[in-house]
Amino acid sequence: MATVEIEYCVPCGFLERAEDVQHALLTNFGAELDRVALVTGDHGVLEVRVDGETVFEKGEDEYDVDGITREVRGRL
């Protein structure tokens, strides 16, 4: 079972994006995940980690829920 953390910037209003990713991951991999946690942050952060390993970072990758889902699938 894997643990996923989605850290998002509260002041930037990234909650909806984080929730979209959370919903997609739970829908696709719910039985394979121990937890999908939303973690509040700031300074423009939007980052997805699987068992502590970053699979998506807003500063380096384009926001794409399907792309993030594929990256998570590769770590499961």
N, CA, C and O atoms as CSV, one atom per row, in Angstrom:
chain,resi,resn,atom,element,x,y,z
A,1,MET,N,N,0.847,-1.184,0.000
A,1,MET,CA,C,0.000,0.000,0.000
A,1,MET,C,C,0.888,1.241,0.000
A,1,MET,O,O,1.845,1.334,0.768
A,2,ALA,N,N,0.564,2.165,-0.849
A,2,ALA,CA,C,1.353,3.390,-0.986
A,2,ALA,C,C,0.648,4.556,-0.304
A,2,ALA,O,O,-0.573,4.568,-0.144
A,3,THR,N,N,1.448,5.527,0.088
A,3,THR,CA,C,0.940,6.771,0.663
A,3,THR,C,C,1.240,7.900,-0.306
A,3,THR,O,O,2.367,8.046,-0.779
A,4,VAL,N,N,0.214,8.702,-0.599
A,4,VAL,CA,C,0.364,9.833,-1.499
A,4,VAL,C,C,0.090,11.117,-0.729
A,4,VAL,O,O,-0.880,11.207,0.023
A,5,GLU,N,N,0.948,12.102,-0.922
A,5,GLU,CA,C,0.742,13.435,-0.351
A,5,GLU,C,C,0.650,14.431,-1.501
A,5,GLU,O,O,1.464,14.417,-2.425
A,6,ILE,N,N,-0.350,15.289,-1.424
A,6,ILE,CA,C,-0.530,16.352,-2.403
A,6,ILE,C,C,-0.408,17.665,-1.641
A,6,ILE,O,O,-1.325,18.064,-0.924
A,7,GLU,N,N,0.724,18.328,-1.800
A,7,GLU,CA,C,0.950,19.611,-1.130
A,7,GLU,C,C,0.539,20.722,-2.085
A,7,GLU,O,O,0.947,20.740,-3.247
A,8,TYR,N,N,-0.270,21.647,-1.585
A,8,TYR,CA,C,-0.807,22.702,-2.445
A,8,TYR,C,C,-0.728,24.053,-1.746
A,8,TYR,O,O,-0.766,24.140,-0.519
A,9,CYS,N,N,-0.617,25.104,-2.555
A,9,CYS,CA,C,-0.508,26.471,-2.052
A,9,CYS,C,C,-1.907,26.996,-1.712
A,9,CYS,O,O,-2.762,27.132,-2.586
A,10,VAL,N,N,-2.119,27.284,-0.440
A,10,VAL,CA,C,-3.409,27.819,0.013
A,10,VAL,C,C,-3.638,29.227,-0.533
A,10,VAL,O,O,-4.694,29.479,-1.113
A,11,PRO,N,N,-2.672,30.173,-0.367
A,11,PRO,CA,C,-2.908,31.530,-0.862
A,11,PRO,C,C,-3.137,31.601,-2.374
A,11,PRO,O,O,-3.809,32.512,-2.859
A,12,CYS,N,N,-2.576,30.634,-3.124
A,12,CYS,CA,C,-2.718,30.633,-4.585
A,12,CYS,C,C,-4.071,30.085,-5.041
A,12,CYS,O,O,-4.447,30.236,-6.203
A,13,GLY,N,N,-4.796,29.454,-4.127
A,13,GLY,CA,C,-6.080,28.871,-4.490
A,13,GLY,C,C,-5.948,27.544,-5.221
A,13,GLY,O,O,-6.773,27.236,-6.082
A,14,PHE,N,N,-4.931,26.751,-4.900
A,14,PHE,CA,C,-4.703,25.480,-5.579
A,14,PHE,C,C,-5.484,24.315,-4.963
A,14,PHE,O,O,-5.274,23.166,-5.350
A,15,LEU,N,N,-6.369,24.590,-4.023
A,15,LEU,CA,C,-7.131,23.514,-3.385
A,15,LEU,C,C,-7.919,22.706,-4.411
A,15,LEU,O,O,-7.921,21.477,-4.357
A,16,GLU,N,N,-8.583,23.376,-5.336
A,16,GLU,CA,C,-9.393,22.654,-6.327
A,16,GLU,C,C,-8.529,21.730,-7.184
A,16,GLU,O,O,-8.936,20.608,-7.484
A,17,ARG,N,N,-7.358,22.183,-7.574
A,17,ARG,CA,C,-6.445,21.325,-8.344
A,17,ARG,C,C,-6.033,20.111,-7.517
A,17,ARG,O,O,-6.025,18.982,-8.009
A,18,ALA,N,N,-5.689,20.363,-6.248
A,18,ALA,CA,C,-5.286,19.263,-5.366
A,18,ALA,C,C,-6.424,18.264,-5.192
A,18,ALA,O,O,-6.192,17.055,-5.191
A,19,GLU,N,N,-7.638,18.754,-5.048
A,19,GLU,CA,C,-8.790,17.865,-4.900
A,19,GLU,C,C,-9.044,17.073,-6.177
A,19,GLU,O,O,-9.427,15.905,-6.111
A,20,ASP,N,N,-8.837,17.692,-7.341
A,20,ASP,CA,C,-8.994,16.974,-8.614
A,20,ASP,C,C,-8.009,15.808,-8.702
A,20,ASP,O,O,-8.376,14.708,-9.115
A,21,VAL,N,N,-6.764,16.054,-8.312
A,21,VAL,CA,C,-5.757,14.995,-8.333
A,21,VAL,C,C,-6.123,13.912,-7.323
A,21,VAL,O,O,-6.046,12.722,-7.631
A,22,GLN,N,N,-6.518,14.319,-6.124
A,22,GLN,CA,C,-6.896,13.362,-5.081
A,22,GLN,C,C,-8.043,12.468,-5.566
A,22,GLN,O,O,-7.997,11.250,-5.398
A,23,HIS,N,N,-9.056,13.069,-6.161
A,23,HIS,CA,C,-10.210,12.311,-6.647
A,23,HIS,C,C,-9.788,11.323,-7.736
A,23,HIS,O,O,-10.211,10.167,-7.715
A,24,ALA,N,N,-8.969,11.760,-8.676
A,24,ALA,CA,C,-8.512,10.880,-9.754
A,24,ALA,C,C,-7.721,9.697,-9.204
A,24,ALA,O,O,-7.901,8.566,-9.653
A,25,LEU,N,N,-6.850,9.955,-8.239
A,25,LEU,CA,C,-6.037,8.879,-7.679
A,25,LEU,C,C,-6.882,7.890,-6.892
A,25,LEU,O,O,-6.691,6.680,-7.011
A,26,LEU,N,N,-7.805,8.387,-6.096
A,26,LEU,CA,C,-8.670,7.486,-5.327
A,26,LEU,C,C,-9.596,6.686,-6.236
A,26,LEU,O,O,-9.876,5.519,-5.961
A,27,THR,N,N,-10.067,7.295,-7.304
A,27,THR,CA,C,-10.931,6.601,-8.252
A,27,THR,C,C,-10.176,5.485,-8.968
A,27,THR,O,O,-10.699,4.385,-9.143
A,28,ASN,N,N,-8.945,5.775,-9.380
A,28,ASN,CA,C,-8.163,4.803,-10.150
A,28,ASN,C,C,-7.436,3.761,-9.308
A,28,ASN,O,O,-7.309,2.609,-9.722
A,29,PHE,N,N,-6.960,4.156,-8.133
A,29,PHE,CA,C,-6.081,3.272,-7.356
A,29,PHE,C,C,-6.521,3.089,-5.907
A,29,PHE,O,O,-5.708,2.687,-5.074
A,30,GLY,N,N,-7.755,3.365,-5.587
A,30,GLY,CA,C,-8.217,3.351,-4.199
A,30,GLY,C,C,-7.797,2.135,-3.400
A,30,GLY,O,O,-7.388,2.272,-2.247
A,31,ALA,N,N,-7.885,0.955,-3.979
A,31,ALA,CA,C,-7.549,-0.271,-3.258
A,31,ALA,C,C,-6.044,-0.440,-3.065
A,31,ALA,O,O,-5.612,-1.221,-2.217
A,32,GLU,N,N,-5.247,0.284,-3.842
A,32,GLU,CA,C,-3.793,0.149,-3.768
A,32,GLU,C,C,-3.149,1.226,-2.894
A,32,GLU,O,O,-1.939,1.204,-2.666
A,33,LEU,N,N,-3.959,2.166,-2.407
A,33,LEU,CA,C,-3.419,3.291,-1.644
A,33,LEU,C,C,-3.819,3.214,-0.193
A,33,LEU,O,O,-4.971,2.933,0.138
A,34,ASP,N,N,-2.862,3.464,0.663
A,34,ASP,CA,C,-3.123,3.516,2.095
A,34,ASP,C,C,-3.748,4.857,2.459
A,34,ASP,O,O,-4.642,4.936,3.302
A,35,ARG,N,N,-3.256,5.918,1.801
A,35,ARG,CA,C,-3.727,7.265,2.118
A,35,ARG,C,C,-3.402,8.206,0.974
A,35,ARG,O,O,-2.364,8.081,0.323
A,36,VAL,N,N,-4.308,9.157,0.735
A,36,VAL,CA,C,-4.056,10.270,-0.178
A,36,VAL,C,C,-4.344,11.526,0.625
A,36,VAL,O,O,-5.501,11.909,0.799
A,37,ALA,N,N,-3.287,12.165,1.116
A,37,ALA,CA,C,-3.420,13.288,2.042
A,37,ALA,C,C,-3.204,14.619,1.334
A,37,ALA,O,O,-2.310,14.760,0.499
A,38,LEU,N,N,-4.039,15.589,1.685
A,38,LEU,CA,C,-3.839,16.966,1.241
A,38,LEU,C,C,-3.015,17.675,2.299
A,38,LEU,O,O,-3.344,17.628,3.484
A,39,VAL,N,N,-1.946,18.334,1.873
A,39,VAL,CA,C,-1.026,19.018,2.775
A,39,VAL,C,C,-0.996,20.491,2.385
A,39,VAL,O,O,-0.686,20.825,1.241
A,40,THR,N,N,-1.314,21.365,3.323
A,40,THR,CA,C,-1.326,22.795,3.017
A,40,THR,C,C,0.098,23.332,2.904
A,40,THR,O,O,1.010,22.897,3.607
A,41,GLY,N,N,0.255,24.291,1.994
A,41,GLY,CA,C,1.554,24.913,1.777
A,41,GLY,C,C,1.369,26.339,1.290
A,41,GLY,O,O,0.265,26.883,1.312
A,42,ASP,N,N,2.466,26.933,0.851
A,42,ASP,CA,C,2.433,28.299,0.333
A,42,ASP,C,C,3.539,28.456,-0.708
A,42,ASP,O,O,4.130,27.462,-1.130
A,43,HIS,N,N,3.821,29.657,-1.116
A,43,HIS,CA,C,4.881,29.968,-2.078
A,43,HIS,C,C,4.683,29.264,-3.423
A,43,HIS,O,O,5.661,28.895,-4.073
A,44,GLY,N,N,3.420,29.072,-3.849
A,44,GLY,CA,C,3.141,28.526,-5.167
A,44,GLY,C,C,3.323,27.036,-5.326
A,44,GLY,O,O,3.368,26.538,-6.451
A,45,VAL,N,N,3.427,26.313,-4.230
A,45,VAL,CA,C,3.692,24.880,-4.301
A,45,VAL,C,C,2.464,24.107,-4.789
A,45,VAL,O,O,1.335,24.386,-4.386
A,46,LEU,N,N,2.708,23.147,-5.651
A,46,LEU,CA,C,1.758,22.097,-5.996
A,46,LEU,C,C,2.631,20.900,-6.326
A,46,LEU,O,O,3.246,20.833,-7.390
A,47,GLU,N,N,2.673,19.958,-5.396
A,47,GLU,CA,C,3.601,18.840,-5.498
A,47,GLU,C,C,2.889,17.554,-5.086
A,47,GLU,O,O,2.120,17.538,-4.124
A,48,VAL,N,N,3.153,16.481,-5.822
A,48,VAL,CA,C,2.588,15.176,-5.515
A,48,VAL,C,C,3.738,14.224,-5.208
A,48,VAL,O,O,4.684,14.101,-5.987
A,49,ARG,N,N,3.643,13.552,-4.061
A,49,ARG,CA,C,4.681,12.608,-3.640
A,49,ARG,C,C,4.054,11.239,-3.370
A,49,ARG,O,O,2.978,11.141,-2.780
A,50,VAL,N,N,4.740,10.191,-3.808
A,50,VAL,CA,C,4.335,8.816,-3.523
A,50,VAL,C,C,5.419,8.218,-2.644
A,50,VAL,O,O,6.574,8.101,-3.052
A,51,ASP,N,N,5.031,7.842,-1.432
A,51,ASP,CA,C,5.979,7.299,-0.455
A,51,ASP,C,C,7.220,8.180,-0.327
A,51,ASP,O,O,8.340,7.678,-0.235
A,52,GLY,N,N,7.013,9.494,-0.321
A,52,GLY,CA,C,8.090,10.456,-0.127
A,52,GLY,C,C,8.828,10.861,-1.392
A,52,GLY,O,O,9.627,11.796,-1.358
A,53,GLU,N,N,8.584,10.188,-2.502
A,53,GLU,CA,C,9.262,10.490,-3.766
A,53,GLU,C,C,8.385,11.404,-4.617
A,53,GLU,O,O,7.225,11.087,-4.884
A,54,THR,N,N,8.939,12.534,-5.040
A,54,THR,CA,C,8.184,13.494,-5.840
A,54,THR,C,C,7.945,12.939,-7.242
A,54,THR,O,O,8.881,12.538,-7.934
A,55,VAL,N,N,6.651,12.923,-7.653
A,55,VAL,CA,C,6.296,12.475,-8.998
A,55,VAL,C,C,5.771,13.624,-9.845
A,55,VAL,O,O,5.689,13.508,-11.068
A,56,PHE,N,N,5.412,14.742,-9.199
A,56,PHE,CA,C,4.963,15.932,-9.920
A,56,PHE,C,C,5.312,17.157,-9.093
A,56,PHE,O,O,5.105,17.184,-7.880
A,57,GLU,N,N,5.845,18.173,-9.766
A,57,GLU,CA,C,6.129,19.456,-9.130
A,57,GLU,C,C,5.762,20.554,-10.113
A,57,GLU,O,O,6.256,20.581,-11.240
A,58,LYS,N,N,4.895,21.458,-9.682
A,58,LYS,CA,C,4.371,22.501,-10.563
A,58,LYS,C,C,5.468,23.294,-11.258
A,58,LYS,O,O,5.322,23.645,-12.429
A,59,GLY,N,N,6.538,23.575,-10.578
A,59,GLY,CA,C,7.606,24.374,-11.163
A,59,GLY,C,C,8.335,23.688,-12.306
A,59,GLY,O,O,8.965,24.353,-13.128
A,60,GLU,N,N,8.255,22.350,-12.366
A,60,GLU,CA,C,8.987,21.592,-13.374
A,60,GLU,C,C,8.080,20.953,-14.418
A,60,GLU,O,O,8.512,20.726,-15.548
A,61,ASP,N,N,6.836,20.659,-14.063
A,61,ASP,CA,C,5.940,19.932,-14.942
A,61,ASP,C,C,4.672,20.734,-15.197
A,61,ASP,O,O,4.280,21.567,-14.379
A,62,GLU,N,N,4.039,20.481,-16.329
A,62,GLU,CA,C,2.760,21.118,-16.627
A,62,GLU,C,C,1.650,20.366,-15.903
A,62,GLU,O,O,1.635,19.135,-15.886
A,63,TYR,N,N,0.722,21.108,-15.306
A,63,TYR,CA,C,-0.377,20.497,-14.562
A,63,TYR,C,C,-1.273,19.720,-15.511
A,63,TYR,O,O,-1.868,20.293,-16.424
A,64,ASP,N,N,-1.366,18.415,-15.294
A,64,ASP,CA,C,-2.184,17.518,-16.109
A,64,ASP,C,C,-2.572,16.331,-15.227
A,64,ASP,O,O,-1.732,15.494,-14.895
A,65,VAL,N,N,-3.840,16.268,-14.856
A,65,VAL,CA,C,-4.298,15.218,-13.937
A,65,VAL,C,C,-3.994,13.834,-14.508
A,65,VAL,O,O,-3.545,12.952,-13.777
A,66,ASP,N,N,-4.233,13.635,-15.802
A,66,ASP,CA,C,-3.964,12.329,-16.408
A,66,ASP,C,C,-2.477,11.990,-16.368
A,66,ASP,O,O,-2.104,10.842,-16.129
A,67,GLY,N,N,-1.640,12.980,-16.601
A,67,GLY,CA,C,-0.201,12.771,-16.534
A,67,GLY,C,C,0.261,12.423,-15.125
A,67,GLY,O,O,1.111,11.552,-14.940
A,68,ILE,N,N,-0.300,13.105,-14.137
A,68,ILE,CA,C,0.039,12.818,-12.746
A,68,ILE,C,C,-0.411,11.403,-12.392
A,68,ILE,O,O,0.307,10.667,-11.716
A,69,THR,N,N,-1.601,11.029,-12.851
A,69,THR,CA,C,-2.120,9.679,-12.591
A,69,THR,C,C,-1.190,8.624,-13.184
A,69,THR,O,O,-0.931,7.603,-12.547
A,70,ARG,N,N,-0.685,8.856,-14.392
A,70,ARG,CA,C,0.260,7.913,-15.012
A,70,ARG,C,C,1.551,7.809,-14.193
A,70,ARG,O,O,2.092,6.718,-14.011
A,71,GLU,N,N,2.036,8.951,-13.705
A,71,GLU,CA,C,3.264,8.931,-12.894
A,71,GLU,C,C,3.056,8.130,-11.608
A,71,GLU,O,O,3.932,7.367,-11.201
A,72,VAL,N,N,1.908,8.303,-10.976
A,72,VAL,CA,C,1.609,7.561,-9.745
A,72,VAL,C,C,1.509,6.068,-10.075
A,72,VAL,O,O,2.038,5.237,-9.337
A,73,ARG,N,N,0.838,5.723,-11.174
A,73,ARG,CA,C,0.695,4.318,-11.580
A,73,ARG,C,C,2.077,3.678,-11.704
A,73,ARG,O,O,2.262,2.523,-11.320
A,74,GLY,N,N,3.036,4.414,-12.231
A,74,GLY,CA,C,4.385,3.884,-12.395
A,74,GLY,C,C,5.097,3.611,-11.081
A,74,GLY,O,O,6.086,2.879,-11.052
A,75,ARG,N,N,4.608,4.188,-9.998
A,75,ARG,CA,C,5.235,3.986,-8.677
A,75,ARG,C,C,4.530,2.924,-7.836
A,75,ARG,O,O,5.012,2.553,-6.766
A,76,LEU,N,N,3.398,2.441,-8.317
A,76,LEU,CA,C,2.640,1.444,-7.553
A,76,LEU,C,C,3.024,0.023,-7.937
A,76,LEU,O,O,2.479,-0.934,-7.388
